Amino acid sequence: MIRWFIPFLFMTVSVCGQEAETDAESLLKRKFSSTTKLLHKPPRPFFQGRPYNLEFFSDLPKDSVETLALFFKTEANLEYWEVPLEPYRGRYRFRYDPKLHPGEEITYFFVAVMKNAGIYAVPVNGDGKLAPYYIRPVDPIKYYESITPK
């Protein structure tokens, strides 16, 4: 019984060790360079009840990228969800659907982990810390009423 338990213990420790490097909580505490390797512009306006593509562009060489991911949560989720992203027509994107992930707000950021142990993230503030995007969807009727001249 001990013979199978020890290898299982080592496998568990090594897998957990790898995940700890890219879990959302450790990423939020880490410092990043303010390089423009990842580019993202939040959708504006962001209407309630409508799906949106959260997408970003990257000039990182594809053969040196280990993973590209979106981390997001709504106020209904206590923890960030990690979504691996694949290239789609020159960009990386995730289709956010409020029916699948309900909530009154969404908080998210993007991370690229490189094979040579480098890591990039967006958005990053002036101190090099992640500053996740925070979006509160607006009611489309109220939005258009507010921008329509009277």
VMD Tcl script that builds the backbone (N, CA, C; Angstrom):
set m [mol new atoms 450]
animate dup $m
set s [atomselect $m all]
$s set {name element resname resid chain x y z} {
  {N N MET 1 A 0.819 -1.192 0.000}
  {CA C MET 1 A 0.000 0.000 0.000}
  {C C MET 1 A 0.866 1.259 0.000}
  {N N ILE 2 A 1.960 1.250 0.743}
  {CA C ILE 2 A 2.838 2.409 0.805}
  {C C ILE 2 A 3.533 2.619 -0.536}
  {N N ARG 3 A 3.810 1.548 -1.272}
  {CA C ARG 3 A 4.500 1.685 -2.557}
  {C C ARG 3 A 3.727 2.532 -3.553}
  {N N TRP 4 A 2.417 2.392 -3.637}
  {CA C TRP 4 A 1.661 3.211 -4.593}
  {C C TRP 4 A 1.350 4.575 -4.016}
  {N N PHE 5 A 1.346 4.733 -2.709}
  {CA C PHE 5 A 1.004 6.008 -2.087}
  {C C PHE 5 A 2.108 7.052 -2.296}
  {N N ILE 6 A 3.389 6.653 -2.175}
  {CA C ILE 6 A 4.494 7.606 -2.294}
  {C C ILE 6 A 4.569 8.210 -3.694}
  {N N PRO 7 A 4.525 7.419 -4.803}
  {CA C PRO 7 A 4.521 8.059 -6.125}
  {C C PRO 7 A 3.298 8.961 -6.317}
  {N N PHE 8 A 2.146 8.553 -5.806}
  {CA C PHE 8 A 0.952 9.374 -5.917}
  {C C PHE 8 A 1.149 10.713 -5.205}
  {N N LEU 9 A 1.783 10.674 -4.044}
  {CA C LEU 9 A 2.056 11.891 -3.288}
  {C C LEU 9 A 2.962 12.820 -4.085}
  {N N PHE 10 A 4.028 12.293 -4.702}
  {CA C PHE 10 A 4.932 13.132 -5.488}
  {C C PHE 10 A 4.239 13.698 -6.717}
  {N N MET 11 A 3.387 12.916 -7.378}
  {CA C MET 11 A 2.649 13.424 -8.532}
  {C C MET 11 A 1.723 14.553 -8.110}
  {N N THR 12 A 1.064 14.410 -6.990}
  {CA C THR 12 A 0.147 15.439 -6.511}
  {C C THR 12 A 0.899 16.727 -6.198}
  {N N VAL 13 A 2.041 16.620 -5.553}
  {CA C VAL 13 A 2.818 17.807 -5.198}
  {C C VAL 13 A 3.315 18.517 -6.452}
  {N N SER 14 A 3.830 17.781 -7.434}
  {CA C SER 14 A 4.360 18.434 -8.623}
  {C C SER 14 A 3.250 19.083 -9.437}
  {N N VAL 15 A 2.099 18.464 -9.555}
  {CA C VAL 15 A 0.992 19.067 -10.295}
  {C C VAL 15 A 0.518 20.322 -9.592}
  {N N CYS 16 A 0.370 20.259 -8.283}
  {CA C CYS 16 A -0.061 21.442 -7.535}
  {C C CYS 16 A 0.966 22.552 -7.645}
  {N N GLY 17 A 2.232 22.217 -7.675}
  {CA C GLY 17 A 3.274 23.222 -7.801}
  {C C GLY 17 A 3.192 23.961 -9.115}
  {N N GLN 18 A 2.868 23.266 -10.194}
  {CA C GLN 18 A 2.742 23.919 -11.483}
  {C C GLN 18 A 1.531 24.833 -11.515}
  {N N GLU 19 A 0.431 24.406 -10.947}
  {CA C GLU 19 A -0.783 25.206 -10.971}
  {C C GLU 19 A -0.635 26.461 -10.131}
  {N N ALA 20 A 0.128 26.390 -9.053}
  {CA C ALA 20 A 0.270 27.538 -8.156}
  {C C ALA 20 A 0.892 28.730 -8.875}
  {N N GLU 21 A 1.704 28.483 -9.902}
  {CA C GLU 21 A 2.355 29.575 -10.609}
  {C C GLU 21 A 1.378 30.409 -11.420}
  {N N THR 22 A 0.305 29.811 -11.902}
  {CA C THR 22 A -0.614 30.549 -12.766}
  {C C THR 22 A -2.034 30.599 -12.228}
  {N N ASP 23 A -2.233 30.383 -10.932}
  {CA C ASP 23 A -3.581 30.564 -10.428}
  {C C ASP 23 A -3.828 32.056 -10.234}
  {N N ALA 24 A -5.076 32.453 -10.259}
  {CA C ALA 24 A -5.433 33.869 -10.260}
  {C C ALA 24 A -4.916 34.612 -9.047}
  {N N GLU 25 A -5.000 34.025 -7.888}
  {CA C GLU 25 A -4.573 34.725 -6.671}
  {C C GLU 25 A -3.074 35.014 -6.677}
  {N N SER 26 A -2.257 34.063 -7.123}
  {CA C SER 26 A -0.813 34.323 -7.178}
  {C C SER 26 A -0.485 35.321 -8.284}
  {N N LEU 27 A -1.231 35.295 -9.384}
  {CA C LEU 27 A -1.005 36.263 -10.459}
  {C C LEU 27 A -1.330 37.684 -10.005}
  {N N LEU 28 A -2.377 37.834 -9.200}
  {CA C LEU 28 A -2.765 39.165 -8.730}
  {C C LEU 28 A -1.729 39.773 -7.784}
  {N N LYS 29 A -0.889 38.943 -7.171}
  {CA C LYS 29 A 0.146 39.425 -6.250}
  {C C LYS 29 A 1.481 39.675 -6.950}
  {N N ARG 30 A 1.619 39.172 -8.146}
  {CA C ARG 30 A 2.882 39.217 -8.877}
  {C C ARG 30 A 3.076 40.555 -9.588}
  {N N LYS 31 A 4.347 40.893 -9.864}
  {CA C LYS 31 A 4.659 42.083 -10.653}
  {C C LYS 31 A 4.973 41.664 -12.085}
  {N N PHE 32 A 4.513 42.478 -13.039}
  {CA C PHE 32 A 4.722 42.224 -14.460}
  {C C PHE 32 A 5.391 43.443 -15.089}
  {N N SER 33 A 6.024 43.220 -16.221}
  {CA C SER 33 A 6.578 44.366 -16.948}
  {C C SER 33 A 5.421 45.077 -17.647}
  {N N SER 34 A 5.614 46.346 -17.912}
  {CA C SER 34 A 4.547 47.115 -18.552}
  {C C SER 34 A 4.726 47.128 -20.068}
  {N N THR 35 A 5.258 46.048 -20.610}
  {CA C THR 35 A 5.456 45.931 -22.050}
  {C C THR 35 A 4.119 45.773 -22.761}
  {N N THR 36 A 4.087 46.107 -24.025}
  {CA C THR 36 A 2.835 46.016 -24.782}
  {C C THR 36 A 2.802 44.758 -25.643}
  {N N LYS 37 A 3.103 43.618 -25.045}
  {CA C LYS 37 A 3.067 42.350 -25.779}
  {C C LYS 37 A 1.636 41.860 -25.970}
  {N N LEU 38 A 0.732 42.295 -25.110}
  {CA C LEU 38 A -0.679 41.934 -25.209}
  {C C LEU 38 A -1.490 43.213 -25.309}
  {N N LEU 39 A -2.444 43.237 -26.223}
  {CA C LEU 39 A -3.250 44.432 -26.427}
  {C C LEU 39 A -4.728 44.066 -26.345}
  {N N HIS 40 A -5.449 44.792 -25.504}
  {CA C HIS 40 A -6.887 44.554 -25.336}
  {C C HIS 40 A -7.595 45.876 -25.095}
  {N N LYS 41 A -8.767 46.006 -25.684}
  {CA C LYS 41 A -9.621 47.158 -25.439}
  {C C LYS 41 A -10.983 46.622 -25.029}
  {N N PRO 42 A -11.449 46.967 -23.825}
  {CA C PRO 42 A -12.755 46.459 -23.370}
  {C C PRO 42 A -13.884 46.952 -24.272}
  {N N PRO 43 A -14.879 46.119 -24.501}
  {CA C PRO 43 A -16.013 46.555 -25.327}
  {C C PRO 43 A -16.799 47.651 -24.612}
  {N N ARG 44 A -17.112 48.724 -25.324}
  {CA C ARG 44 A -17.891 49.831 -24.776}
  {C C ARG 44 A -18.928 50.242 -25.809}
  {N N PRO 45 A -20.145 50.402 -25.491}
  {CA C PRO 45 A -20.786 50.028 -24.234}
  {C C PRO 45 A -20.953 48.513 -24.122}
  {N N PHE 46 A -21.093 48.052 -22.921}
  {CA C PHE 46 A -21.260 46.625 -22.619}
  {C C PHE 46 A -22.690 46.477 -22.104}
  {N N PHE 47 A -23.581 45.994 -22.963}
  {CA C PHE 47 A -25.009 45.958 -22.632}
  {C C PHE 47 A -25.394 44.711 -21.838}
  {N N GLN 48 A -26.356 44.875 -20.955}
  {CA C GLN 48 A -26.889 43.773 -20.157}
  {C C GLN 48 A -27.517 42.720 -21.060}
  {N N GLY 49 A -27.327 41.459 -20.693}
  {CA C GLY 49 A -28.011 40.365 -21.363}
  {C C GLY 49 A -27.492 39.983 -22.730}
  {N N ARG 50 A -26.463 40.642 -23.231}
  {CA C ARG 50 A -25.941 40.340 -24.569}
  {C C ARG 50 A -24.564 39.693 -24.476}
  {N N PRO 51 A -24.314 38.702 -25.324}
  {CA C PRO 51 A -22.971 38.102 -25.342}
  {C C PRO 51 A -21.974 39.043 -26.019}
  {N N TYR 52 A -20.727 38.969 -25.584}
  {CA C TYR 52 A -19.651 39.779 -26.148}
  {C C TYR 52 A -18.407 38.933 -26.322}
  {N N ASN 53 A -17.602 39.305 -27.314}
  {CA C ASN 53 A -16.292 38.684 -27.485}
  {C C ASN 53 A -15.268 39.501 -26.711}
  {N N LEU 54 A -14.636 38.877 -25.745}
  {CA C LEU 54 A -13.511 39.492 -25.052}
  {C C LEU 54 A -12.281 38.994 -25.780}
  {N N GLU 55 A -11.590 39.896 -26.476}
  {CA C GLU 55 A -10.485 39.464 -27.317}
  {C C GLU 55 A -9.262 40.345 -27.124}
  {N N PHE 56 A -8.111 39.762 -27.431}
  {CA C PHE 56 A -6.873 40.516 -27.379}
  {C C PHE 56 A -5.962 40.077 -28.501}
  {N N PHE 57 A -4.992 40.917 -28.780}
  {CA C PHE 57 A -4.002 40.672 -29.812}
  {C C PHE 57 A -2.646 40.515 -29.150}
  {N N SER 58 A -1.774 39.732 -29.780}
  {CA C SER 58 A -0.448 39.497 -29.234}
  {C C SER 58 A 0.565 39.386 -30.362}
  {N N ASP 59 A 1.748 39.964 -30.138}
  {CA C ASP 59 A 2.826 39.794 -31.110}
  {C C ASP 59 A 3.876 38.807 -30.607}
  {N N LEU 60 A 3.499 37.986 -29.631}
  {CA C LEU 60 A 4.408 36.964 -29.113}
  {C C LEU 60 A 4.552 35.839 -30.140}
  {N N PRO 61 A 5.756 35.315 -30.361}
  {CA C PRO 61 A 5.922 34.198 -31.290}
  {C C PRO 61 A 5.142 32.971 -30.795}
  {N N LYS 62 A 4.316 32.417 -31.643}
  {CA C LYS 62 A 3.447 31.303 -31.245}
  {C C LYS 62 A 4.224 30.079 -30.765}
  {N N ASP 63 A 5.418 29.863 -31.322}
  {CA C ASP 63 A 6.185 28.686 -30.917}
  {C C ASP 63 A 6.831 28.848 -29.539}
  {N N SER 64 A 6.842 30.055 -28.986}
  {CA C SER 64 A 7.422 30.253 -27.651}
  {C C SER 64 A 6.355 30.432 -26.560}
  {N N VAL 65 A 5.077 30.359 -26.945}
  {CA C VAL 65 A 3.986 30.518 -25.983}
  {C C VAL 65 A 3.547 29.152 -25.471}
  {N N GLU 66 A 3.502 29.025 -24.155}
  {CA C GLU 66 A 3.004 27.782 -23.553}
  {C C GLU 66 A 1.483 27.825 -23.446}
  {N N THR 67 A 0.939 28.876 -22.820}
  {CA C THR 67 A -0.515 29.033 -22.708}
  {C C THR 67 A -0.888 30.507 -22.765}
  {N N LEU 68 A -2.055 30.747 -23.320}
  {CA C LEU 68 A -2.688 32.065 -23.297}
  {C C LEU 68 A -4.050 31.849 -22.674}
  {N N ALA 69 A -4.397 32.658 -21.683}
  {CA C ALA 69 A -5.647 32.410 -20.980}
  {C C ALA 69 A -6.316 33.704 -20.535}
  {N N LEU 70 A -7.616 33.597 -20.388}
  {CA C LEU 70 A -8.442 34.645 -19.803}
  {C C LEU 70 A -8.832 34.175 -18.410}
  {N N PHE 71 A -8.725 35.053 -17.432}
  {CA C PHE 71 A -9.225 34.794 -16.090}
  {C C PHE 71 A -10.386 35.749 -15.882}
  {N N PHE 72 A -11.561 35.223 -15.513}
  {CA C PHE 72 A -12.702 36.108 -15.300}
  {C C PHE 72 A -13.582 35.585 -14.176}
  {N N LYS 73 A -14.357 36.501 -13.629}
  {CA C LYS 73 A -15.345 36.133 -12.624}
  {C C LYS 73 A -16.467 37.158 -12.655}
  {N N THR 74 A -17.616 36.744 -12.165}
  {CA C THR 74 A -18.727 37.656 -11.926}
  {C C THR 74 A -18.933 37.682 -10.419}
  {N N GLU 75 A -19.820 38.538 -9.944}
  {CA C GLU 75 A -20.026 38.577 -8.494}
  {C C GLU 75 A -20.702 37.300 -8.005}
  {N N ALA 76 A -21.253 36.507 -8.919}
  {CA C ALA 76 A -21.842 35.216 -8.551}
  {C C ALA 76 A -20.756 34.160 -8.298}
  {N N ASN 77 A -19.566 34.347 -8.876}
  {CA C ASN 77 A -18.426 33.434 -8.667}
  {C C ASN 77 A -17.505 34.050 -7.630}
  {N N LEU 78 A -17.038 33.264 -6.702}
  {CA C LEU 78 A -16.088 33.777 -5.719}
  {C C LEU 78 A -14.656 33.704 -6.230}
  {N N GLU 79 A -14.405 32.810 -7.187}
  {CA C GLU 79 A -13.055 32.632 -7.709}
  {C C GLU 79 A -13.042 32.873 -9.220}
  {N N TYR 80 A -11.855 33.196 -9.714}
  {CA C TYR 80 A -11.678 33.389 -11.148}
  {C C TYR 80 A -11.752 32.054 -11.877}
  {N N TRP 81 A -12.339 32.076 -13.063}
  {CA C TRP 81 A -12.328 30.929 -13.971}
  {C C TRP 81 A -11.188 31.160 -14.946}
  {N N GLU 82 A -10.428 30.115 -15.222}
  {CA C GLU 82 A -9.361 30.211 -16.212}
  {C C GLU 82 A -9.848 29.568 -17.501}
  {N N VAL 83 A -9.766 30.326 -18.602}
  {CA C VAL 83 A -10.210 29.829 -19.904}
  {C C VAL 83 A -9.030 29.892 -20.867}
  {N N PRO 84 A -8.478 28.730 -21.281}
  {CA C PRO 84 A -7.398 28.737 -22.278}
  {C C PRO 84 A -7.933 29.270 -23.608}
  {N N LEU 85 A -7.126 30.059 -24.294}
  {CA C LEU 85 A -7.545 30.675 -25.553}
  {C C LEU 85 A -6.718 30.154 -26.712}
  {N N GLU 86 A -7.369 29.986 -27.831}
  {CA C GLU 86 A -6.723 29.565 -29.069}
  {C C GLU 86 A -6.801 30.722 -30.069}
  {N N PRO 87 A -5.850 30.784 -31.006}
  {CA C PRO 87 A -5.901 31.866 -31.995}
  {C C PRO 87 A -7.140 31.745 -32.888}
  {N N TYR 88 A -7.716 32.888 -33.214}
  {CA C TYR 88 A -8.869 32.951 -34.113}
  {C C TYR 88 A -8.709 34.180 -34.993}
  {N N ARG 89 A -8.368 33.988 -36.264}
  {CA C ARG 89 A -8.215 35.068 -37.225}
  {C C ARG 89 A -7.313 36.199 -36.727}
  {N N GLY 90 A -6.161 35.834 -36.227}
  {CA C GLY 90 A -5.181 36.816 -35.807}
  {C C GLY 90 A -5.374 37.382 -34.415}
  {N N ARG 91 A -6.303 36.853 -33.672}
  {CA C ARG 91 A -6.552 37.326 -32.305}
  {C C ARG 91 A -6.914 36.150 -31.429}
  {N N TYR 92 A -7.000 36.397 -30.154}
  {CA C TYR 92 A -7.435 35.396 -29.193}
  {C C TYR 92 A -8.719 35.920 -28.588}
  {N N ARG 93 A -9.735 35.043 -28.480}
  {CA C ARG 93 A -10.992 35.558 -27.959}
  {C C ARG 93 A -11.774 34.526 -27.183}
  {N N PHE 94 A -12.632 35.068 -26.329}
  {CA C PHE 94 A -13.552 34.281 -25.521}
  {C C PHE 94 A -14.925 34.908 -25.669}
  {N N ARG 95 A -15.900 34.086 -25.945}
  {CA C ARG 95 A -17.280 34.576 -26.085}
  {C C ARG 95 A -17.929 34.536 -24.708}
  {N N TYR 96 A -18.082 35.718 -24.110}
  {CA C TYR 96 A -18.734 35.829 -22.804}
  {C C TYR 96 A -20.237 35.887 -23.025}
  {N N ASP 97 A -20.958 34.937 -22.439}
  {CA C ASP 97 A -22.409 34.889 -22.545}
  {C C ASP 97 A -23.000 35.010 -21.143}
  {N N PRO 98 A -23.760 36.082 -20.878}
  {CA C PRO 98 A -24.319 36.268 -19.534}
  {C C PRO 98 A -25.340 35.204 -19.141}
  {N N LYS 99 A -25.858 34.453 -20.107}
  {CA C LYS 99 A -26.773 33.349 -19.771}
  {C C LYS 99 A -26.002 32.179 -19.162}
  {N N LEU 100 A -24.758 31.985 -19.603}
  {CA C LEU 100 A -23.919 30.917 -19.058}
  {C C LEU 100 A -23.195 31.345 -17.785}
  {N N HIS 101 A -22.860 32.625 -17.697}
  {CA C HIS 101 A -22.133 33.180 -16.549}
  {C C HIS 101 A -22.880 34.414 -16.052}
  {N N PRO 102 A -23.999 34.222 -15.369}
  {CA C PRO 102 A -24.815 35.371 -14.969}
  {C C PRO 102 A -24.129 36.231 -13.913}
  {N N GLY 103 A -24.482 37.501 -13.937}
  {CA C GLY 103 A -23.949 38.429 -12.949}
  {C C GLY 103 A -24.194 39.864 -13.366}
  {N N GLU 104 A -24.099 40.751 -12.422}
  {CA C GLU 104 A -24.291 42.180 -12.665}
  {C C GLU 104 A -22.990 42.875 -13.038}
  {N N GLU 105 A -21.871 42.165 -12.928}
  {CA C GLU 105 A -20.575 42.734 -13.265}
  {C C GLU 105 A -19.618 41.611 -13.645}
  {N N ILE 106 A -18.596 41.963 -14.400}
  {CA C ILE 106 A -17.571 40.996 -14.778}
  {C C ILE 106 A -16.202 41.632 -14.535}
  {N N THR 107 A -15.296 40.838 -13.993}
  {CA C THR 107 A -13.923 41.247 -13.741}
  {C C THR 107 A -13.023 40.253 -14.471}
  {N N TYR 108 A -12.038 40.761 -15.240}
  {CA C TYR 108 A -11.217 39.836 -16.025}
  {C C TYR 108 A -9.846 40.418 -16.342}
  {N N PHE 109 A -8.927 39.496 -16.716}
  {CA C PHE 109 A -7.604 39.857 -17.210}
  {C C PHE 109 A -7.082 38.719 -18.075}
  {N N PHE 110 A -6.052 39.017 -18.875}
  {CA C PHE 110 A -5.441 38.046 -19.781}
  {C C PHE 110 A -4.008 37.770 -19.346}
  {N N VAL 111 A -3.558 36.519 -19.542}
  {CA C VAL 111 A -2.197 36.114 -19.175}
  {C C VAL 111 A -1.612 35.234 -20.275}
  {N N ALA 112 A -0.339 35.474 -20.590}
  {CA C ALA 112 A 0.412 34.634 -21.529}
  {C C ALA 112 A 1.613 34.061 -20.781}
  {N N VAL 113 A 1.694 32.744 -20.715}
  {CA C VAL 113 A 2.827 32.061 -20.075}
  {C C VAL 113 A 3.738 31.549 -21.187}
  {N N MET 114 A 5.007 31.921 -21.103}
  {CA C MET 114 A 5.966 31.570 -22.136}
  {C C MET 114 A 6.699 30.274 -21.773}
  {N N LYS 115 A 7.191 29.579 -22.776}
  {CA C LYS 115 A 7.928 28.333 -22.558}
  {C C LYS 115 A 9.253 28.580 -21.845}
  {N N ASN 116 A 9.836 29.759 -22.004}
  {CA C ASN 116 A 11.115 30.075 -21.354}
  {C C ASN 116 A 10.912 30.669 -19.961}
  {N N ALA 117 A 9.733 30.422 -19.367}
  {CA C ALA 117 A 9.395 30.842 -18.002}
  {C C ALA 117 A 9.021 32.310 -17.876}
  {N N GLY 118 A 8.931 33.049 -18.965}
  {CA C GLY 118 A 8.448 34.423 -18.899}
  {C C GLY 118 A 6.930 34.427 -18.814}
  {N N ILE 119 A 6.382 35.544 -18.367}
  {CA C ILE 119 A 4.927 35.656 -18.265}
  {C C ILE 119 A 4.528 37.107 -18.504}
  {N N TYR 120 A 3.472 37.299 -19.287}
  {CA C TYR 120 A 2.945 38.622 -19.593}
  {C C TYR 120 A 1.480 38.661 -19.191}
  {N N ALA 121 A 1.006 39.852 -18.848}
  {CA C ALA 121 A -0.392 39.998 -18.466}
  {C C ALA 121 A -0.900 41.376 -18.878}
  {N N VAL 122 A -2.213 41.483 -19.010}
  {CA C VAL 122 A -2.870 42.750 -19.304}
  {C C VAL 122 A -4.228 42.746 -18.618}
  {N N PRO 123 A -4.627 43.806 -17.957}
  {CA C PRO 123 A -4.001 45.116 -17.784}
  {C C PRO 123 A -3.078 45.144 -16.573}
  {N N VAL 124 A -2.032 45.950 -16.691}
  {CA C VAL 124 A -1.057 46.118 -15.617}
  {C C VAL 124 A -1.001 47.606 -15.283}
  {N N ASN 125 A -1.003 47.940 -13.991}
  {CA C ASN 125 A -0.918 49.345 -13.591}
  {C C ASN 125 A 0.527 49.825 -13.586}
  {N N GLY 126 A 0.775 51.060 -13.204}
  {CA C GLY 126 A 2.112 51.649 -13.209}
  {C C GLY 126 A 3.094 50.967 -12.286}
  {N N ASP 127 A 2.603 50.264 -11.254}
  {CA C ASP 127 A 3.470 49.548 -10.318}
  {C C ASP 127 A 3.794 48.133 -10.783}
  {N N GLY 128 A 3.251 47.730 -11.932}
  {CA C GLY 128 A 3.493 46.383 -12.444}
  {C C GLY 128 A 2.531 45.340 -11.903}
  {N N LYS 129 A 1.531 45.746 -11.158}
  {CA C LYS 129 A 0.536 44.819 -10.608}
  {C C LYS 129 A -0.648 44.704 -11.571}
  {N N LEU 130 A -1.234 43.530 -11.592}
  {CA C LEU 130 A -2.449 43.345 -12.388}
  {C C LEU 130 A -3.548 44.252 -11.849}
  {N N ALA 131 A -4.251 44.897 -12.747}
  {CA C ALA 131 A -5.386 45.752 -12.399}
  {C C ALA 131 A -6.556 45.285 -13.265}
  {N N PRO 132 A -7.223 44.189 -12.880}
  {CA C PRO 132 A -8.250 43.589 -13.742}
  {C C PRO 132 A -9.299 44.585 -14.212}
  {N N TYR 133 A -9.763 44.347 -15.433}
  {CA C TYR 133 A -10.856 45.150 -15.970}
  {C C TYR 133 A -12.114 44.832 -15.176}
  {N N TYR 134 A -12.877 45.842 -14.894}
  {CA C TYR 134 A -14.138 45.693 -14.175}
  {C C TYR 134 A -15.206 46.343 -15.045}
  {N N ILE 135 A -16.178 45.550 -15.459}
  {CA C ILE 135 A -17.244 46.072 -16.313}
  {C C ILE 135 A -18.583 45.774 -15.675}
  {N N ARG 136 A -19.398 46.798 -15.608}
  {CA C ARG 136 A -20.773 46.665 -15.130}
  {C C ARG 136 A -21.663 46.920 -16.340}
  {N N PRO 137 A -22.326 45.872 -16.861}
  {CA C PRO 137 A -23.177 46.051 -18.044}
  {C C PRO 137 A -24.279 47.084 -17.798}
  {N N VAL 138 A -24.599 47.829 -18.842}
  {CA C VAL 138 A -25.624 48.873 -18.751}
  {C C VAL 138 A -26.893 48.449 -19.486}
  {N N ASP 139 A -27.982 49.021 -19.066}
  {CA C ASP 139 A -29.270 48.804 -19.728}
  {C C ASP 139 A -29.228 49.548 -21.063}
  {N N PRO 140 A -29.471 48.867 -22.201}
  {CA C PRO 140 A -29.350 49.529 -23.502}
  {C C PRO 140 A -30.346 50.680 -23.685}
  {N N ILE 141 A -31.536 50.561 -23.157}
  {CA C ILE 141 A -32.534 51.632 -23.301}
  {C C ILE 141 A -32.063 52.882 -22.567}
  {N N LYS 142 A -31.614 52.705 -21.331}
  {CA C LYS 142 A -31.124 53.853 -20.560}
  {C C LYS 142 A -29.887 54.462 -21.213}
  {N N TYR 143 A -29.022 53.626 -21.757}
  {CA C TYR 143 A -27.816 54.127 -22.417}
  {C C TYR 143 A -28.176 55.026 -23.594}
  {N N TYR 144 A -29.049 54.545 -24.488}
  {CA C TYR 144 A -29.393 55.331 -25.663}
  {C C TYR 144 A -30.214 56.571 -25.309}
  {N N GLU 145 A -31.021 56.492 -24.256}
  {CA C GLU 145 A -31.723 57.680 -23.794}
  {C C GLU 145 A -30.741 58.736 -23.296}
  {N N SER 146 A -29.652 58.284 -22.665}
  {CA C SER 146 A -28.694 59.238 -22.116}
  {C C SER 146 A -27.848 59.914 -23.185}
  {N N ILE 147 A -27.648 59.282 -24.355}
  {CA C ILE 147 A -26.806 59.894 -25.392}
  {C C ILE 147 A -27.628 60.546 -26.500}
  {N N THR 148 A -28.937 60.375 -26.475}
  {CA C THR 148 A -29.791 60.965 -27.515}
  {C C THR 148 A -30.102 62.414 -27.150}
  {N N PRO 149 A -29.864 63.337 -28.078}
  {CA C PRO 149 A -30.192 64.754 -27.797}
  {C C PRO 149 A -31.703 64.931 -27.607}
  {N N LYS 150 A -32.049 65.834 -26.705}
  {CA C LYS 150 A -33.477 66.058 -26.428}
  {C C LYS 150 A -33.995 67.287 -27.089}
}
mol reanalyze $m
mol bondsrecalc $m
mol representation Tube
mol addrep $m
